[in-house]
Amino acid sequence: MTDVDFLGKYASILRKNVIALLLTVIGFVLVASGILSISSKSKKDIVFESKGASLGVNESRKIAVDVSGGVINPGLYQFSEGSRVQDGLAAAGGLSESADREWVEKNLNLALKLKDSQKIYIPKQGEELYADQGMTQEGLININTASPGNLDVLPGIGPVTAQKVIDNRPYGSIDELLIKKAVSKATFEKIKDKISAY
């Protein structure tokens, strides 16, 4: 049998079965990608990538932020001004296995800009946050972390409105209380100097 006969024989078989062959190859590719997709979705990890953590000396003004609680490497970190909460968590190695991920998803605004001397505290699973953890160092009530009891002491805020504030978290600024219709304009005017969103 010559090379021409050999190639001719297999070329005719390939031509007759080209559709079946293509479908088989496509099927294998789809099955492989499906398996990879399912295995990557089985772990629900929150990944933080930092663009603001200080690496060089010739950057803009630096700020210091304390990141603690349910993070891999708690500590004091320096960032460029304008960095975000996401950058703070990334610098601390991300969330630890014991971190309360549900709390993070509901209460933490990752896009919020960091401020000098700020503290980011990530509670651990099962940890109860105490009432004073809803307060900032300036004595303002943090609408992103305050308990219903903290919010209830504000003028014009009762249990129902406090729950509305909690249900609409997270807030990037206090003005979002009005945008999300958690409080009325009259109530907002009474409390705006007593609250913060960081």
N, C-alpha and C positions, 0 to 999 in steps of 0.2 A: 504494500500500500504506500503510495507516494504522499508527500506532504500536502499536495493540492487535494488529493482524495480525502485525506484525514481532515483538513480544515473545512472542506466542502461538506462533509458528513456532519460535523459538529455545528457548523454555521447554520445549516438547515434546521437542526434540532433547536438551536437557540432562537432562530426566527419564529419557529412554531410556538415556543414556550416563553417568549419574551414577557408577555403580560403576567403570567404566573410567577416568573422569576422576579419581576419588578415588585409585584404585590408582596412576595415573600420578604424581599429586602426591606420594603417600607414597613411591613409588619414588625420585623425585628427591631427596626429603629424606633418605632412607636412604643413597643413593649419596653425597650431599654430606657427610653426617656421617661416613661410612666413610672417605672421602678425607681429611677433616680429622684423624680419629683416627689413621690410618696415618701421615700426615706428621708428626704431633706425637710419635709413638712412635719415629720413625726416629732421632732424636737422644736418646741416653740421658744426660741431664745430671742431676747431683745438684745440687739447688737448696737453698740455705740461706737461711732467713729469720730475722732477728734480732729478738728481743723484748727482749733484755737489754743491748744496746750502749748506752752512756751518751749521752743526748741532752740531758738537762736537768741542772740543778745540784742540785735539791731531791730527789734520790733517796737511797736507803739507802747504806750504806757501799760505797765503790768498791774494786774490785780491779784490778790490772794484769796482763795476760796477753800474752805474746809469741807471735804467730802467724807461722810462717815456713814455708819450703819451697815446695811446689807450690800456692800460693794466689796470687790475682791481685794483692793489695796487702799484702805481708808487712809486719809492724810491731808496735809495742807498742800495745795497745788497753786502754781502761778500760771496765769493766762494773759493773753493780750486782751485789752479792753474790747468789748464787743463780742466776746466768746459767749457761748450758750450753755444751758444746763446739760445738754447732750455732750458737749465737750468735757464738762466736769466729770460726768459719769465715765466717759471713755478714758480719761486720764487716770481714774481710779480703777481701771481694769474692767469696768462694766459691773453688772449686777452679780452678786454671789448667788450660790445655789439656795441660800436661806432667805434671799430677798423676797419681799411680798410683791410679786409682779403685778398682781391685781391692783394693789394700791398705786403702784407706779403708773399703770395704764389709766387709772381713773383720776389721779390727783396731780401728777407731775407734768408740767408743761415743759417739754424738752426744748422748745424754741425760745424760752425766756432767757433774756440776756443776764449774764452773771454780773454781780456787783462786788466791789472790793469789800472784804471782810464778811462775805455771805457764807452761810452754812447750808449745805445740802445734806439732809438726813434721809436715808432710805430705811424704812422700817423692815424688820425681819418678819417672816411668816409667824402669825400668832401673837405678835407683839402688839400691845395696846398703846396707842398714842395718848399721852396725858394732856390735859387741858392747856397747860402752858406751852405745849409744842405748837399751838395755833397762833402764837404771838411772835412778833419780830423783835429784834433787839431794841428797836425804837419804841416798843410798846404798842405797835399797831397790830391789829388782828389780821392774820394772813388768811384771805378767803379761799386759798387753795388747800390749806391744811387744818383750818380751825374745826373744832368739834361743834355739834349743834349747840352745846352749852356756851362755847365762846361766842358764837354768832348771836345767840339769844340775848346777850347783854347789850348789844348795839341798839340805839334808839330806833323804834319802828320795826324791829325784827323780832318776830315771834317764832314759835316752833315750826309753823308751816312755811314761812319765808326762809327760815334757816335751812330747812330741808330742800327748798328750791335752789338755794345757793349751792348746796352740796351736790345736788343732782346735775347741775349745769357745769361742774368743774371739768377741765381746768380753765383758768382764766389767765390770759397774757397780760392784762391790765385791769384795773378796777372798773374802767368804762365798760368792759364786757358784761358787767352786771346788768346794765341797761340794754345792751345789744341782745343779750340772751333772755331778757325780760325776767330776770330772777328777782328784781326789786323795782319798785316804782321810782319815778324821777324824784318825787318828794322825799322818799326814804333815802335814796342815793345822796341827796343833798345833805341829809342829816348825818350820814355815816362816812362820807368820802374822806374826811380828815382823820378817821379812826381805823382805816383799813389799808391793806396793801395786797398785792398779788404775787409777792416773792417771799 
